[in-house]
Amino acid sequence: MVMAAPALEGAAVTALRAVLHRVRQAAEKSGRRADDVRVVAVSKTKPIPLIHQVYDAGHRCFGENYVQEIIDKAPQLPEDIEWHFVGHLQSNKVKSLLAAVPSLAMVEGVDNEKLANHLDRTVSTLGRKPLSVLVQVNTSGEESKSGVDPSRCVELVKHVKLGCPNLQFSGLMTIGMPDYSSTPENFRTLSNCRTEVCKALRMAENQCELSMGMSSDFEQAIEMGSTNVRIGSTIFGPRDYSRKK
Ligand SMILES: *Cc1c(COP(=O)(O)O)cnc(C)c1O
């Protein structure tokens, strides 16, 4: 017997279930299994009780985008949450981030050598287990977006893989254009970067994740090979920046 969802299930939990269903369908459409795609529930600006509801529904992987916010929130939530820091991270905040969030599983957005070096050294100083990182690529060419230029991607990945023993290079990440019609091109660019990286470093493609796709385009991203989608507003509702201090 399939249990009906409790009548009082919160909106975020209902939305999470709908997202997981859509992820499954998109994965199957491209001949993959839903288990091959990680859903990072991006909870920035969202209050603890709402995040806890999604946790209680069984979800474990959450993403945050502001250092001070994750430092405040992580200690108030269960320790078995797999936290991802998504987007731009400043080198001078690495130490406080890693010290305050021992369960940080992945930094999605290493886009320069200095940041990689800071992360590497801090992991070593704290004596924590190696930190998984994704190299962020600017696939849209917009100045405002962080990320390494696709032409410098292999070089940065080499640095992380060969020069940062306390980091685990896990793949590539991009944000892409918010304009839906142009994202396939951005996703293709990231996928091409993976091909180059794997060739240059003699890695199997399945050892190199692709983090692409957000609320507006995650199904398309999955169909184009994404293994990690970062979904915020579709699960938690529109972002409320007024809550931020
Ligand atoms: C906020 C954020 C997301 C989630 O965006 P939605 O459009 O709300 O799904 C994904 N990735 C990064 C880097 C973000 O900052």
The ligand as an ORCA input file, in Angstrom:
! r2SCAN-3c Opt
* xyz 0 1
  C      20.032     30.663     -5.381
  C      20.865     29.763     -6.212
  C      20.307     28.661     -6.870
  C      18.833     28.317     -6.828
  O      18.098     29.197     -7.637
  P      16.533     28.962     -7.981
  O      16.361     29.680     -9.261
  O      15.784     29.564     -6.866
  O      16.316     27.512     -8.117
  C      21.168     27.848     -7.597
  N      22.497     28.105     -7.691
  C      23.066     29.157     -7.085
  C      24.523     29.381     -7.229
  C      22.273     30.019     -6.331
  O      22.850     31.072     -5.731
*
